[in-house]
Amino acid sequence: MLVFKDMTERDANWKEFSANPDWKRISPLPANANTVSNIIRVSLEPMGYSQI
């Protein structure tokens, strides 16, 4: 589970992650092929009693 204050922060963080030189170096390696087959994105808002 990932936590962001809003979608703007989420988009900025994913953009930074996808541009990271280490990620660009390891993502095309054969060992990483087909490691994610399905991504389901669900946005939730915490309730007042949430620890997040």
C-alpha positions as YAML, in Angstrom:
chain: A
units: angstrom
residues:
- id: 1
  name: MET
  ca: [0.00, 0.00, 0.00]
- id: 2
  name: LEU
  ca: [1.28, 3.42, -0.92]
- id: 3
  name: VAL
  ca: [0.15, 6.65, 0.72]
- id: 4
  name: PHE
  ca: [-0.05, 10.06, -0.94]
- id: 5
  name: LYS
  ca: [-1.77, 13.23, 0.26]
- id: 6
  name: ASP
  ca: [-3.43, 13.67, -3.15]
- id: 7
  name: MET
  ca: [-3.25, 12.59, -6.80]
- id: 8
  name: THR
  ca: [-0.85, 15.42, -7.64]
- id: 9
  name: GLU
  ca: [1.68, 14.08, -5.15]
- id: 10
  name: ARG
  ca: [1.08, 10.53, -6.41]
- id: 11
  name: ASP
  ca: [1.67, 11.52, -10.03]
- id: 12
  name: ALA
  ca: [4.83, 13.48, -9.15]
- id: 13
  name: ASN
  ca: [6.26, 10.55, -7.16]
- id: 14
  name: TRP
  ca: [5.56, 7.99, -9.89]
- id: 15
  name: LYS
  ca: [7.09, 10.31, -12.50]
- id: 16
  name: GLU
  ca: [10.21, 10.63, -10.35]
- id: 17
  name: PHE
  ca: [10.34, 6.86, -9.78]
- id: 18
  name: SER
  ca: [9.98, 6.00, -13.47]
- id: 19
  name: ALA
  ca: [12.78, 8.44, -14.36]
- id: 20
  name: ASN
  ca: [15.16, 7.05, -11.71]
- id: 21
  name: PRO
  ca: [18.43, 5.86, -13.31]
- id: 22
  name: ASP
  ca: [18.55, 2.72, -11.15]
- id: 23
  name: TRP
  ca: [15.03, 1.75, -12.20]
- id: 24
  name: LYS
  ca: [15.82, 2.40, -15.87]
- id: 25
  name: ARG
  ca: [18.90, 0.18, -15.51]
- id: 26
  name: ILE
  ca: [17.20, -2.81, -13.87]
- id: 27
  name: SER
  ca: [13.69, -2.72, -15.37]
- id: 28
  name: PRO
  ca: [14.67, -4.26, -18.74]
- id: 29
  name: LEU
  ca: [16.64, -7.14, -17.18]
- id: 30
  name: PRO
  ca: [15.27, -10.60, -18.01]
- id: 31
  name: ALA
  ca: [14.91, -11.40, -14.28]
- id: 32
  name: ASN
  ca: [12.31, -8.62, -14.05]
- id: 33
  name: ALA
  ca: [10.28, -9.62, -17.10]
- id: 34
  name: ASN
  ca: [6.60, -10.37, -16.41]
- id: 35
  name: THR
  ca: [6.90, -9.67, -12.68]
- id: 36
  name: VAL
  ca: [3.73, -7.58, -12.67]
- id: 37
  name: SER
  ca: [0.84, -9.06, -14.56]
- id: 38
  name: ASN
  ca: [-2.04, -6.95, -13.27]
- id: 39
  name: ILE
  ca: [-2.24, -3.65, -11.43]
- id: 40
  name: ILE
  ca: [-5.45, -2.48, -9.82]
- id: 41
  name: ARG
  ca: [-5.38, 1.12, -8.63]
- id: 42
  name: VAL
  ca: [-7.82, 2.04, -5.88]
- id: 43
  name: SER
  ca: [-7.80, 5.40, -4.15]
- id: 44
  name: LEU
  ca: [-9.02, 5.46, -0.56]
- id: 45
  name: GLU
  ca: [-9.48, 8.28, 1.92]
- id: 46
  name: PRO
  ca: [-8.71, 7.56, 5.58]
- id: 47
  name: MET
  ca: [-11.38, 7.72, 8.24]
- id: 48
  name: GLY
  ca: [-10.86, 9.80, 11.37]
- id: 49
  name: TYR
  ca: [-9.71, 6.76, 13.33]
- id: 50
  name: SER
  ca: [-7.23, 5.63, 10.65]
- id: 51
  name: GLN
  ca: [-3.54, 5.46, 11.57]
- id: 52
  name: ILE
  ca: [-2.57, 6.55, 8.07]
...
